[in-house]
Amino acid sequence: MKAIESLVSIVVPVYNVEKYLKECLESIIQQDYRNLEIIVVDDGSPDNSGKIADEYAEADKRIKVIHKENAGVAAARNTGMDLANGEFILFVDSDDWLSKDHVSHLLKLQKIKDADMCMTTKFFTQKSDVQTQNIKIETISPCDAATLLISPKMVIGTYNKLYRLDWLKKEKLRQNEELFSGEGLHFIVLAAQHANYITISNKKIYYYRRNVAESATTKFNIKMFTNNEKSLDSIEKNSIITDENFINMLNLFRIHLKISGMLAILTYASKEDYKEEYIRWRKEIKQLGKKLLFKKELPIKSKIRIVCATICPSGWAKLAKIKRDKQFRESV
């Protein structure tokens, strides 16, 4: 069948991940689907990541390594996309790793409706995680997919998804290189809107690491939050969907981002140092929260978070830190 014969390109952007890269690459070369083109883009790594990638390329001819000056993860993924020869393409973050059937499962989803894009909705994130017992597969509309991708149910990223490469090129769907944070969400939400179909599964085939000390999610960077705001503004501006549920979910995402920013200031920085942003975010949370709290389709957990972060942000910040620390300790 066509899907079985297809060449699949896997793009791995690499920067400062010598601690994790071997596990990532091993999981790719050991896939039960063998017809792979593995493109490792060394984005000017200052550590031994580039050297490790070169060693793997010598041992496995499916691996191509590109060394370039540092320009960010979006540019690295675009470089890989430009060089890809596969019928399909997927992206893997170099500090994560894949289940052995990652590629074959995504191809199985793709051929159901000859979908432009397919994905799984669940991940292995904690050491205690087990495989989903009741595997479900369904094909959904571009509107439903875009709404799902921006909802609290999903882990954000370009990974755990398979894309038809000629479709991405035809629609000129690329990573926004002006964004160094929020670029993944920006790409997947806009891509979903242009797809013919999106087939999804709840099977866990991707190991998402939450305890990377260098990760942007474990330290405070004001530019990361303002860049994410820029990403959401661009999604809204370029969206071709006007569905009310999508707009509500986009606004809910804005609220969650601003809450995360407030809590990060209280936990890792100083409220006085970022007084302007703190006040602005809290005001905007209240304004958007009033519009969303009574929307029945929104998750109750999100509504609780909005209320608690608005009424007692310092207390909520302490609880949030306890949760994050637990996730860090128990991460895969």
Secondary structure, DSSP 4 states (H G I P E B T S, - for coil): -HHHH--EEEEEEESS-TTTHHHHHHHHHT-S---EEEEEEEES-SSSHHHHHHHHHHH-TTEEEEEE----HHHHHHHHHHH--SSEEEE--TT-EE-TTHHHHHHHHHHHHT-SEEEES--B-BTT----SS--EEEE-HHHHHHHHTSTTS--SS-SEEEEHHHHHHTT----TT-SSSHHHHHHHHHHHH-S-EEEE----EE-----TTSGGGS--HHHHHHHHHHHHHHHHH-----HHHHHHHHHHHHHHHHHHHHHHHHHS-TTTTHHHHHHHHHHHHHHHHHHTT-TTS-HHHHHHHHHHHH-HHHHHHHHHHHHHHHHHHB-
